[in-house]
């Protein structure tokens, strides 16, 4: 890729907005996932009796639905990211691509 093209993309306002929005959303999701995951790990490490407490008269303990909740949470935040990427990030990326295509110099030998 040409250095000038890279510089033009990096300078485009839609690219800067895309980069900033994607980065901040990614950090938010990362923080949320770390809180949920490490919260579960801390429960396992420091409050085993809570996780071992039975639900009802069966064999299921509280730790099983909480562990399942961690897995479900992962799927939910992945779906949130995909929805946001499809709605916002793809639009911004398309704006940058269209702007670069509209201002791209004609390749040597292409115009005959």
N, C-alpha and C positions, 0 to 999 in steps of 0.2 A: 504494500500500500504506500502510496506517495506520502512524503512528509507533509506537503502542503495540504493534502486531503485530510490527513489526521488533524492538522492544526485548524482547518476550517470546521471540521466536525466538533472539535473540542471548544471552539469559540462560539458555536451556534447556541442561541438562548434555549431552544427546546432540548438540546443535549444536556446543557447544564441543569435545567429543571429536572430532566429525567434522572440524571445522576444523583442529584440531591434528594429527590423524592424516593428513589429506589433505595438509596443508602439509609435514609432515616427510617423507612418502613422495615427494611431488613434488620436494622439494629433493634427496633421495637419488637419484632417477632423473635429475634434471638434472645432478648432479655426475658420475654414472656416464657419461652421454652425452657430457658435455664432455671427460672423460678419454679416452674412446675416440676421439671425433672429433678433438680437438686432438692426441692422440697420433699419429693417422694423418697429420694435417697436418704435424706436426713431423718425422715420418719422411720425408714428401715433401720438406720443406724442407732437412733436414740429413743424410739418409742415402739419397740417390737410388741409389747403387750397390747397397745392400741390396734395395731395392724392384725394381731392374732385374735382379737375379740370376734366371737362368732356372731353372724347375722341370723337371728332366729334360732330354730332348733336343728338346722342342717349343718353341713360341714363347711359352708362358705364363710370365709373370714372377711373382715373389713378391708384387708390389704388387696384382695382380688379385684373388687370394683374400683378401688383407687388406682391400682395398676392399669386396669383397663381404661380408666379415665385419662391417664397419661397418654396412652396410645391414641385414644379418640381425640384428645387435644392436639396431638401432632397432626392428625389428618385434617382437623378443622383449620389450624393455622396454615397448613399447606394449601387448602382450598381458598382461604382468604388471600394468600399471596397470588394464586393463579387468577382469581377473580380480579384483583387489583391490577395485575400485569396485563390481563386481557383488556380491561377497561381503560386504564390510564397509561401504563408504560408502553404498550404497543402503539397507541395513538401518537405519543411523543416520539417514539422511535421512527414511525412512519413519516412524521413531519420532518425529521432530520434527513431521512433517506430521500424524500422528495425534494427537499431543498438542495441536497448535494447533487442529485441527478439533474436538477434544473440549471445548476451553475457549473456543472462539470465541463471541462474543456473537451472538445472533440479530439478523439484519439488520432494520432498520426496515421494517415493512410485510410482512415475510416470514411472520409468524405471524398468520393470520386465521382 
